[in-house]
Amino acid sequence: MSKAFRSCVPLAAAAAAAALLFGGAAAQARPTYVGINYPWFAYGQSFGRGGINGQPPLYNSQTAKAAFDDMRNHHLNIVRIFIFDGLEGIYNNGAVVTPNATYLNNLTDFVNQANADGLTVYITLFNSWDFVSSAAPYSQEIFNPHLVLDSALTYNSVIPTVVNALRGKKVLYDAINESNNLAQYYSGGWQNLEGWSTVNAWIGRIKAAIRSADSTAQVTTSINNFDVFQYHTGLNTTQLDFYDLHAYNNTGAIPLTTAFFGDGKPVWTGEFGPSTDWASISNGPSLVDNFLNSAVSGGITGILSWAYASADNFQMKNTAAFNELGNVAASYGIPGGGTVLYDFEGSTNSWTGSGIAGGPWSVTEWAATGSASLKADITLASGGVYSVTNTQGGNYYGHTQLTARVRRATWGTYTGGMTAKLYVQTGSGWTWYDSGAIAIDSSTGGKTLTLNLSGVANLTQIKAVGVQFTAGSGDSGSSSVYIDSVTLN
């Protein structure tokens, strides 16, 4: 966030990945992503050890899960997090260190849980306000950024280690939150702090390190002053995959639009809020409406409010403004909180298998959410089909989407890979509808299968719901498949 508050608008290097992630936001189109910032560190939580303040890891998985459930119930589909805030996990005893297993496990759990609730995670790595004084004119450094951002270990180990752990998950990256404050400050004109030449080089090295571990990752740096774009003060925009301008005012104006650049890159508002804070204004819901209307008129692809929970009066949780953010997101067609039909916590929920070698069972060796999932053993063969099904029936009328999280085991020979499809059968004829085959793997986050219900007839007569797994050519040996969190949205 700008000034004293901890926080963070955006031709993609990988066009297909960008199209999938950002959508095609033209002027007057609704944002593809509506979400909120989650300043985890600001209210006493951290992923790892050390940092500037020497704190221990204070990660609470249940706290994160409750927050993500609340966001999903408010129809949000993206959350922004600071992972090196206070240099947690990467700076210890005066030196840069590679994040340890505790940090990586906590961060991976955080992202997995967010993804399972339909939330993409917008990950901010470094925060300019860890280095720059929050007192105007912001001309003093409080911690030497060169100690971290000139370290070879940062780029050869720290960043690739983190990105590798998150590869394949729904994430995108902000290299440096509000990096303009690290480059320059304004005092009768723009004055250099580190200068744009240095900061551009850091952004470029951060992006290269991210791409070394995930070649399709989308990377930007967030900015909190429109002057940076309007007066071309030195930011190298060519190395950004999208733009992110933060907007804090009491009118809801967002000055940066897609038309400003006209280069096809998406424009985001990674933070928005009032000039003061949410607690001190009486028109929170209408201000939210104004910001979202500005996003629509400006062709903004993604917009996130500040903040879900924090140590100051910017907290939006349990407020009318947060409820309005959810109402607008719902009006954009973003799926909201679903009903978990089957969570397999201590029970098979009456699911049975066909073509399987054993099970199914409720097990705790993997879970997308909660602590358990449904497991079935299989014997792999080329083109083998394995189905796990519930035939108790149901009524899905009024719902738009059915989702499930699935994965396969690490054991077995998967020469040709494996696919899975989520299906329902409806009506007296047990008519089959499915999600289409999606490639799955053994990643701990699992894959989400999504069946859109808009074209499904007889939703009041659900006869069966299930997942069909299909082995690839040349697959062999014994293995297992898992299902979790079958959810109706």
MARMARLUM-556748 format. One record per residue (C-alpha): x, y, z. Coordinates in steps of 0.05 Angstrom, whole numbers. Last residue first. Layout:
REC      px      py      pz
REC       X       Y       Z
...
//
This chain:
REC      px      py      pz
REC    -434    -471    -144
REC    -436    -545    -125
REC    -372    -573     -96
REC    -338    -641     -98
REC    -281    -626     -49
REC    -236    -686     -59
REC    -218    -742    -107
REC    -156    -786    -109
REC    -126    -837    -156
REC     -80    -895    -141
REC     -25    -935    -175
REC      -3   -1005    -195
REC      37   -1016    -258
REC      29    -993    -330
REC      16    -934    -375
REC      37    -945    -447
REC     -17    -902    -478
REC     -52    -859    -427
REC     -96    -880    -370
REC    -167    -853    -364
REC    -200    -829    -299
REC    -275    -819    -295
REC    -301    -777    -238
REC    -372    -782    -211
REC    -442    -757    -202
REC    -504    -800    -212
REC    -579    -796    -220
REC    -588    -721    -218
REC    -661    -707    -231
REC    -674    -634    -215
REC    -618    -616    -264
REC    -659    -648    -319
REC    -618    -621    -377
REC    -545    -598    -372
REC    -525    -541    -417
REC    -517    -489    -363
REC    -485    -539    -315
REC    -412    -522    -328
REC    -369    -581    -305
REC    -303    -560    -275
REC    -246    -607    -256
REC    -194    -574    -211
REC    -125    -606    -209
REC     -85    -629    -149
REC     -44    -583    -104
REC       3    -639     -86
REC      24    -649    -158
REC      14    -722    -179
REC     -13    -708    -249
REC     -77    -692    -286
REC     -93    -677    -359
REC    -165    -654    -366
REC    -218    -692    -405
REC    -284    -656    -418
REC    -328    -631    -361
REC    -381    -685    -370
REC    -454    -697    -386
REC    -485    -767    -392
REC    -560    -779    -398
REC    -586    -827    -345
REC    -647    -842    -388
REC    -696    -825    -332
REC    -663    -758    -322
REC    -590    -741    -307
REC    -520    -769    -307
REC    -464    -725    -281
REC    -391    -722    -300
REC    -322    -697    -279
REC    -267    -717    -327
REC    -197    -743    -315
REC    -135    -752    -357
REC     -72    -792    -347
REC       0    -791    -373
REC      24    -831    -433
REC      85    -863    -400
REC      53    -860    -331
REC      89    -917    -296
REC      61    -927    -226
REC      75    -889    -162
REC      66    -814    -152
REC      -8    -821    -142
REC     -61    -786    -184
REC     -97    -721    -171
REC    -167    -693    -165
REC    -205    -631    -141
REC    -279    -628    -159
REC    -324    -575    -189
REC    -398    -569    -207
REC    -423    -504    -238
REC    -485    -463    -251
REC    -534    -479    -196
REC    -609    -463    -196
REC    -629    -536    -202
REC    -576    -585    -177
REC    -624    -635    -146
REC    -595    -701    -123
REC    -583    -775    -134
REC    -553    -829     -89
REC    -512    -856    -147
REC    -442    -834    -126
REC    -385    -853    -172
REC    -312    -871    -180
REC    -294    -891    -250
REC    -230    -923    -278
REC    -217    -929    -353
REC    -154    -962    -381
REC    -129    -933    -446
REC     -62    -969    -440
REC     -63   -1006    -373
REC     -55    -983    -301
REC     -80   -1025    -244
REC    -120    -979    -198
REC    -127    -963    -124
REC    -182    -915    -103
REC    -175    -856     -55
REC    -227    -807     -29
REC    -199    -746       7
REC    -182    -725      78
REC    -154    -668     121
REC    -195    -607     101
REC    -184    -582      31
REC    -145    -611     -27
REC    -130    -672      15
REC     -75    -725      12
REC     -50    -781      57
REC    -113    -773     101
REC    -155    -828      70
REC    -229    -842      58
REC    -231    -907      19
REC    -252    -929     -50
REC    -228    -982     -49
REC    -187   -1031     -90
REC    -169   -1052    -160
REC    -213   -1003    -198
REC    -254   -1016    -261
REC    -317    -988    -228
REC    -316    -954    -160
REC    -366    -934    -106
REC    -383    -869     -70
REC    -428    -874      -9
REC    -399    -812      25
REC    -332    -849      29
REC    -327    -825     101
REC    -277    -797     150
REC    -276    -729     116
REC    -296    -748      46
REC    -313    -675      28
REC    -375    -690     -14
REC    -429    -639     -31
REC    -390    -577     -13
REC    -440    -522     -27
REC    -409    -466     -66
REC    -388    -396     -47
REC    -388    -352    -107
REC    -379    -360    -181
REC    -358    -296    -217
REC    -417    -276    -262
REC    -401    -201    -262
REC    -462    -189    -217
REC    -429    -235    -166
REC    -367    -192    -166
REC    -410    -131    -154
REC    -445    -164     -95
REC    -379    -187     -67
REC    -349    -117     -68
REC    -414     -94     -36
REC    -405    -143      21
REC    -335    -117      31
REC    -360     -45      34
REC    -414     -65      84
REC    -360     -91     130
REC    -345    -160     160
REC    -274    -162     131
REC    -255     -95     101
REC    -194     -78     145
REC    -166     -10     125
REC    -172      13     197
REC    -104     -17     216
REC     -73     -83     233
REC     -99    -117     172
REC    -153    -163     147
REC    -184    -164      77
REC    -150    -102      50
REC    -142     -63       5
REC    -186     -77     -55
REC    -166    -117    -117
REC    -180    -103    -190
REC    -162    -145    -251
REC    -175    -134    -325
REC    -185     -59    -325
REC    -219     -37    -390
REC    -223      35    -367
REC    -299      40    -366
REC    -305     -25    -328
REC    -250      -8    -278
REC    -281      60    -266
REC    -347      27    -251
REC    -311     -19    -202
REC    -279      41    -167
REC    -346      77    -163
REC    -383      16    -136
REC    -330       7     -81
REC    -340      81     -64
REC    -415      69     -60
REC    -405      12     -11
REC    -356      51      33
REC    -398     115      38
REC    -391     131     112
REC    -315     140     113
REC    -268     134     173
REC    -269      58     179
REC    -251      46     106
REC    -186      85     110
REC    -158     154      91
REC    -154     165      16
REC    -204     110       4
REC    -185      42     -27
REC    -155       7     -86
REC     -98     -42     -94
REC     -76     -86    -152
REC    -110     -42    -203
REC     -95     -80    -267
REC     -81     -64    -340
REC     -72    -120    -390
REC     -22    -112    -446
REC     -50    -100    -515
REC      -3     -42    -531
REC     -55      13    -528
REC     -17      46    -472
REC     -68      96    -446
REC    -125      60    -479
REC    -120       2    -429
REC    -134      52    -374
REC     -93      87    -319
REC    -128     143    -281
REC    -172     100    -235
REC    -223     145    -202
REC    -265     119    -144
REC    -280     188    -116
REC    -250     183     -46
REC    -179     167     -68
REC    -128     110     -67
REC    -109      77    -133
REC     -54      27    -144
REC     -28      19    -215
REC     -11     -50    -242
REC      11     -61    -314
REC      19    -127    -349
REC      74    -171    -377
REC     128    -121    -356
REC     197    -120    -389
REC     176     -67    -440
REC     151     -21    -385
REC     221       3    -366
REC     203      54    -312
REC     239     120    -325
REC     196     180    -308
REC     150     171    -367
REC     107     231    -348
REC      40     196    -348
REC      65     127    -328
REC     106     146    -267
REC      60     205    -255
REC       5     155    -241
REC      35     142    -172
REC      27      76    -135
REC      64      28    -181
REC      64     -48    -181
REC     117     -89    -216
REC      97    -141    -267
REC     106    -215    -280
REC      66    -270    -315
REC      97    -340    -308
REC     101    -380    -372
REC     174    -402    -365
REC     167    -423    -292
REC     233    -436    -256
REC     280    -394    -299
REC     220    -348    -312
REC     220    -326    -238
REC     295    -314    -239
REC     289    -274    -304
REC     232    -233    -274
REC     273    -217    -212
REC     333    -198    -254
REC     291    -151    -297
REC     258    -119    -236
REC     327    -108    -205
REC     354     -77    -269
REC     293     -31    -273
REC     307     -11    -200
REC     379       7    -215
REC     365      48    -278
REC     303      77    -245
REC     343     112    -190
REC     362      86    -121
REC     334     150     -89
REC     332     196    -149
REC     295     262    -145
REC     232     279    -184
REC     212     352    -177
REC     201     401    -120
REC     211     341     -74
REC     184     278    -105
REC     217     211     -90
REC     251     163    -137
REC     270      90    -150
REC     249      56     -86
REC     183      93     -84
REC     171      74    -157
REC     175       1    -137
REC     104       2    -109
REC     109     -72     -91
REC     168    -104    -124
REC     166    -165    -170
REC      90    -173    -173
REC      76    -244    -194
REC      21    -290    -220
REC      -7    -353    -189
REC     -56    -410    -205
REC     -12    -471    -191
REC      31    -506    -242
REC      96    -480    -212
REC      88    -461    -139
REC     147    -499    -109
REC     189    -480    -170
REC     172    -407    -158
REC     198    -409     -86
REC     263    -445    -103
REC     274    -402    -165
REC     267    -338    -123
REC     315    -357     -67
REC     366    -397    -107
REC     401    -364    -165
REC     366    -296    -162
REC     369    -282     -87
REC     434    -321     -80
REC     468    -273    -128
REC     456    -217     -78
REC     446    -148    -108
REC     372    -145     -88
REC     384    -169     -17
REC     441    -129      13
REC     430     -77     -43
REC     363     -59     -11
REC     397     -25      49
REC     345     -18     103
REC     313      47     127
REC     325      86      63
REC     309     159      66
REC     275     204      15
REC     203     185      29
REC     184     260      26
REC     148     245      71
REC     155     192     125
REC     145     119     105
REC     220     108     102
REC     242      63      45
REC     271      -8      47
REC     215     -51      74
REC     167      -1      41
REC     192     -23     -28
REC     161     -92     -16
REC     192    -153     -48
REC     157    -215     -75
REC      84    -198     -88
REC      43    -260    -106
REC     -25    -253    -139
REC     -58    -318    -118
REC    -116    -343    -161
REC    -176    -360    -118
REC    -224    -416    -135
REC    -229    -442     -64
REC    -181    -499     -81
REC    -133    -446    -108
REC    -133    -410     -42
REC    -120    -474      -3
REC     -64    -495     -50
REC     -32    -426     -46
REC     -31    -425      31
REC      -8    -498      35
REC      49    -481     -13
REC      69    -421      29
REC      70    -461      93
REC     108    -519      62
REC     158    -473      30
REC     171    -434      95
REC     178    -497     137
REC     223    -530      84
REC     273    -472      85
REC     273    -409      44
REC     343    -397      15
REC     383    -348      59
REC     405    -276      49
REC     450    -253     106
REC     448    -209     168
REC     426    -264     217
REC     369    -286     172
REC     341    -259     107
REC     298    -302      62
REC     242    -329     106
REC     212    -262     123
REC     243    -204      86
REC     196    -158     125
REC     146    -179      73
REC     177    -234      30
REC     111    -269      12
REC      65    -209       4
REC      -5    -235     -15
REC     -58    -216     -65
REC    -123    -255     -71
REC    -163    -271    -134
REC    -231    -301    -149
REC    -280    -262    -105
REC    -352    -285    -104
REC    -364    -263     -32
REC    -371    -335     -10
REC    -303    -347     -43
REC    -273    -291      -1
REC    -303    -321      63
REC    -277    -390      45
REC    -209    -360      32
REC    -208    -326     100
REC    -229    -390     136
REC    -175    -429     100
REC    -121    -379     118
REC    -140    -381     192
REC    -141    -457     189
REC     -72    -459     159
REC     -40    -417     214
REC      30    -394     197
REC      70    -360     253
REC     141    -372     228
REC     189    -340     278
REC     203    -265     276
REC     272    -234     269
REC     246    -165     252
REC     285    -155     187
REC     272    -227     166
REC     280    -288     209
REC     237    -348     199
REC     181    -367     153
REC     109    -360     129
REC      88    -301     172
REC      26    -280     210
REC      22    -222     259
REC     -28    -173     231
REC      12    -140     177
REC      46    -205     155
REC     -16    -233     123
REC     -32    -171      84
REC     -90    -204      46
REC    -107    -160     -13
REC    -175    -168     -45
REC    -209    -195    -107
REC    -243    -183    -173
REC    -214    -217    -235
REC    -242    -217    -305
REC    -259    -144    -300
REC    -322    -125    -338
REC    -314    -102    -410
REC    -326     -28    -425
REC    -257     -22    -456
REC    -230     -90    -477
REC    -210    -144    -427
REC    -192    -208    -461
REC    -178    -260    -408
REC    -121    -249    -359
REC     -98    -318    -340
REC    -117    -359    -401
REC     -99    -305    -450
REC     -34    -293    -413
REC     -15    -366    -415
REC     -29    -370    -489
REC      10    -307    -504
REC      72    -326    -466
REC     113    -262    -460
REC      47    -224    -452
REC      33    -168    -492
REC     -15     -79    -321
REC     -47     -22    -266
REC      19     -56     -72
REC      20     -64       8
REC      41     -41      76
REC      14      27      96
REC      60      84     111
REC      63     110      40
REC      21      72     -10
REC       0       0       0
//
